[in-house]
Amino acid sequence: MSTAALREPSIQLTTQPATQQTGLGTVVIFRIQLLPPSETFIVAQAAAMQQFSPYFVGWRRMAGIELPAETSWTVDGGGLRGKLRELRFRYAGPSREQLARLRARATRLVYAHFAPDGYAAMQLADRLGVPLVTALHGYDVTMTDQAIAATRLGREYLRGRSALQKMGALFVACSAFVRGRALELGYPAERTIVHSIGVDVERFQPPAAGQRQKIVLFVARLVEKKGCGSLIDAMAEVERHSPAAELVVIGGGPLLPHYEAQAAALGLRCRFLGTQPGSAVKHWMALAAVFCVPSVVAASGDAEGFGMVFIEAQAMGLPVVSTFSGGIPEAVRHEETGLLVKERDPRGLAQAILRLLQGDELWQRFSLAGRTNVENHFNLAQQTGRLEKIFERLLVEPHQTGGVTGLRST
């Protein structure tokens, strides 16, 4: 595969300009870097907002998702002065001019994604005088403190974590598993709720009958947590029993050369496509017969918080094979929308994949149940509406949140 295929591409996604939206004001969506290619779910949720106008704010931009200038702003505008502005914002807080910029947009709330970003947004929310909501997605509450402390930002977050837990108006965990881990770290039970983002069920739909091929599809970054090595080992057995089967791997990452060598040594029918835009992922989900990302708990403690890609696959009628790891059982219903096996079990993975490749009735049942599961529980429009109601109540009753029961996403 060419080196160019390893680059993270720009992904063109837009949200409605604030001037086209009416309602309850602006939600500042804060991310230290705007915005990694894997975080299309953040943009999708913002685009689905009806009551609030989303406005992205971060320290700096990165190669990845392109955000329209009218709905995003970064402190570091480039050059040496930009770096200095970022450092000032980071350690001294936002300037009067920066606060005025955001107040002019009728900012009502700061919504940070990931715990370290919540810590980084504390001064901004405090000086704006608005509530701070922090979304917890997985690594931020599963990685060991030792692993988090490997970076300067991580060390700063660890020193300020208790302050974030006291100041934060609300913490939104993507799964019950993530909420449980957050509580173990001291996040307040009465202000930590479970809410999944969901997917656009109009955009992700099952393809016409007859398109499926004997493709096992993997879509994730090639890092330890995603378990691609176990899948490659499993495919050796799968291809022995089902010679037409083929593995397609979408994603880039540090372990790509290792996995390419592993697949070559086993003589697999396997394609490594590198990082691909969302349209390409949808194309392959429409062709594949099985979706498999067999996540594991990494040496750092990093675990799968939920797995939005499993929901996307089910929305397209694509049965899932994965593991009983982290929050995955909340996204994939074992023996109903997919099959789950224990971590690092290539033999178990192979048997599960073959059950779906060779069992038309089982495949059809899982395909229909997966779509129904998403429509009933993970519809992006419905989930975003629920989140906006939570935000609205938080603004009306900032000191009486009513605890988890009162603010639970239903």
N, C-alpha and C positions, 0 to 999 in steps of 0.2 A: 504494500500500500504506500502511496506517495506521502511525503512529509506534509504536503498541503492538506491532505485529508485529516490531519491531526489538529488543525487549527479550529478553535471555537468560532463558528460563523456568527454573523450578526443575524438576529431574528427580528423581523419587522412585526411588531405588535403595537396597537394603539389603544388609547382610552379616549373617551369623549372629553373634549375641552371643558373646563369648569364653566365657561360662559354658556354652554349648551345644557347644563344641568341645573336643576332647581332642587330645593329641599332644605336640608339642615346644616349646610355649610361644608367646609372642607375637612377631610381627613388627610393629614400628612402621613404618608406611608414611608417609613424610614428604613433604609438599608445602608450600611456603611459604604458598600460598593454597589452602584447601579449599572447593570444588574446581571448576575451570572446567567449563562445560557440555560442552565437547568431549572431556573426559577420562573418559568412561564406561568406556573400556578399562581404566583403573586400578582402578575399582571392580569390574568384571567379573572381573579377575584375582584380586583379594582375595577375592571371594565364592566363587571356585572352589578356594580353599585348603582342604586336608583335614588336613594335618599341623601347620599353624601357625594361630594365631588372629590375624587382622589387626586392627590398631588404628591409626586415622588420627590423625596429629599434624601441626599446622601453626602458623604464626604467627597467621593470621587467617582468618576465613570470608569467602566472597564469594558473590554471587548465582550460582547454578548448580546443581550436584548437591547435594541434601540428604542428609547422612549422619546416621544415628541417633546420638543422644547417647551411647548405651552403647558405641559402637564408634569414637568420635572425640573429640578434644579440641584446642582451640586456645588458644595462650598468651594472646592478646588476647581477653578475655571481654567487651569493650565499655567505652566511656567512657574518660576520661582515665587511670584506673588501668590499664585494659587496654592502652592505648598504651605506658604506662611499663613494664608487664610485658614487652611485646613487645620494646621497646628493650633492656631488661636481658638478656632471653634471647638477643637477636641479638648483642650485643656482649660480655656478661659470661658468657654461658652459662646453662644451666638452674639454678634454685635447688635447695636440698636438698629442699624440698617437692615440686617438680616431678619431681625424680629419684625420690623415694619413690613418687610416684603411678605412675610407669612401672615401677619395680622390682616393685611389688606385683602387676603383671600378668605377672610372669615374662618380661620382655622379653629376647629372645635375640639380636635383630638389628635394625638400622635399615636400612630400604630406601627410599632417596630416588629420586624420579623427576625427571630432568633434572639436568644437571651443576651449575648454580647452586644447586639445592636440596641436592645432595650436599655442596657447600661449606658451605651454611647448616646442615647437620645434623652437621658434623664434631665440634663441641664436645659435642653431645648424645650421640653414639655413644661418644666418648672417655670422658666422665664416667660413662656407664652401663657402660663396660668391655665393649662388645659390638662385633662387626664392623659396618662400614658398607659397604653395597652400593648402588651408584648406577646407575640405568638411564639410558642415553643414547638419546634418541629422535630427534634430527635437528638442530634449530636450534642446540642447545647445542654441536655440534661442526662445524657448517657455516657459521654466520654469521661474518663477519669480526670480529676483535677490536675494530676501530673501531666496528662496529655494536653489539656487545655493550656497549661502554663508554659507550653513550648513556644508560644508567641508572646510578644509584649502586650498586645491587646488582650490576649487570654489572661495574662497575669493581672492586668488592670481590672478586667471583669471580675476575676475571682476576689480581688480586694473589695470591689464595690457590689458584689452580689447581694449581700445582706441589705445594703441600702436600696437596691432595686426592689427587693422583695418587700421592703417596708413602703416605698414610695409608689410602686406600680398600682394603678387603679384596678387592673385586671390582667390575668395571664390566661392565654387561650392555647390549650394543649391540643395537638392534632389527633390524639387518641387517648383512650383510658390508660394505656401503657405509659405514654409520655407523661400524663398527669401524675400517675403513681410515682414515677422516677423524680418528677419535679417536687412532689411533697417530701420525698426522702431527703432532698437537698435543702429543704426549708422554705419552699414557696408556700404561701398561705392557702390552706384548703378552702377557706371561704371566698377567696378571690381567684381561684384557679379552676377553669371550666374545660370541658371537652367540646371541641367543635372542629369538624373536618371541612375543608374548603369545597370539595366536590368538583365535578367536571361539567362542561357544556354538553348536555345530552343531544342537542341539535347538531353540534359540530362532530361529536364522536358517535357514529351510528354504524350498525352492522352493515357489511357490504352485501351486494346481491349474491344470491346462491350460486355456487359453482366456482367461485374465485379462489377458494382456499387450496393451498398446496401443503405438502408435508414439511413445513418449515417450523422449526423451533426458534422463537425470536427472543433475544435478550436485548433490553434497552436500559442502560445505566452507565454511570462513570465506572471506569475499570480500576476500581480500588478494592481493597480487601473485603470491606463490608458487603459488597454486592455478590460475592460468591461465584464469580464466573469460572474460576478454576474447577470447582465441583461440577458445574454444568458441562464443561469440556470433557472431563473424565466420564461423566454419565453418557455423553453422546457417543462415545466409543461403543458402549453396549447397545444404545438405541439404534445406531446404524448397522450393527450386526443383525439385529432382528427386523429392522425396517430399512432396507438399503436405500430407499428413495428419500429418507429423512435428511434434512440439512439444517445446520445451525447458522443463523444470521445474527451477528453481534453489532449493535449500534452503540457507540459511545467511545470517548477517548479517555485517556488517563495514564497514570504512571505505570500500570501493569500491562499495558497493551503489548509491548515486545515479548514479555514473558508468556502471555496467553497465546500470541501468534505462534511462538516456538512450541508450546505445549500441544496446540492443535495440529501443527505440522508433524510433530513426532508421532502422534497417534494416527496420522493419515486421515483426518476427518474431512468430510465435505463441510466446509465452513467458510463463511465470508465475514471479514471484519470491515465495516463500512465507515468507521470513525464517527465523529459527532455529526449529527444530521438535524436539519430543521424539523419543526413539528409536522409539516406536510409530508415529509418522507417517512417519519415514524408512523403516521396514520396509514400511509400506503402499505407499509410492511405489516402493520396490524391487520389490514384487510386481507393480506395474502397468507398470513401464518395460520397454523392449526393449533399451536400451543405457545403461550407466553410464559417464559421462565426467567425469573431473577431470584436465585436461591440465596437470599441474604443470610449473613452470619453476624455474630458479634465479633467485631474486630479486636485486635490486641489492645487498642486504645480504649476499649469499652464502647466505642461508637456502635450503635444499633439502629435498626430500621424503625423510625418513629411510626410510620403508617404505610407509605408507599403509594403516592398519587398515581404512578404509572400502572399499578394493578387495577385501579378504578377505571383508568382510560381504556385498558384492554377489555375489561368486562363490559364497558359501555358499547364496545364494538363487537360484542358477542364472542370474544376470544377467551377460551378457558385458560386458567392460570395454574401453573405448578410452581410452588415456592416452599418456604420453610416455616415451621412454628417458631418464628424469631421476632422479637420486639412487638410492634403493633400490627404485623401482617395479618394475624388471625381476625383482626377487626375489619380489614379491607377485603379479605378473601375468606369465604365461608367453606371450610373443609367439607368435602364430599357433597357440596351443593353448587358452588360456582367455580371450584377448583380443587386441587389436591395439595396438601401440605405434608412435608416430611421433616424429619429432624435435620439440624444443621450439619453441614460437611458430610453428607451421605450420598455419594454419587450413585450407589446401587439403588437406593430408595428413589432418587430422582429419576433414574432410568426407568424403573418399573412404573412410576406415576406417568411419565411422558408416554410410554408405550401403551398404557391403559387408554389414554386419550387418542393417540394416533390409530389405534386398532379397534376402538370401541365407538362405532358411529352413534349408537343410542345414548351412551354416556356423554359423548361430546355434545350432541344436540341438546341434551338436558342441561348441561352446565352452561352452554352458550345462551340459552333462553333465560336461565336463572340469573346469570351474571348481569345481563341487560336489565332485568327486573330489579335486581339488587341496587344498581346505580340509580335507576329512575326513582325508586322509593326512598333511598337513603342518602344519595350523594349527588343530587341534582344541583348544579352550581347556582342557578337562579334562586332556588328555594333556600339553599344554605347561606347565600349571601344576604338574602332578605332577613333571615334569622339573625345573622351577625349584626346587620344594621339596626335591628330592633334592640339588640343588646347594647349597642353603642348609644342609641337614643335614650334608653333607660338609664344608662350610666351618666349621661349628661343631665338628665332630669333629677336623678337622685345620686349625686356624686359621693355622698357620705353614707348612703344607705343602700348598698348594692344588693342586699338581700341574700348574700352568700351564693354558693353554687346552685342551690335549689332555685333561687330567684332568677338567676341569670343563665341557667343551663340552656344550651342549644338543643332544641327538640326536633 
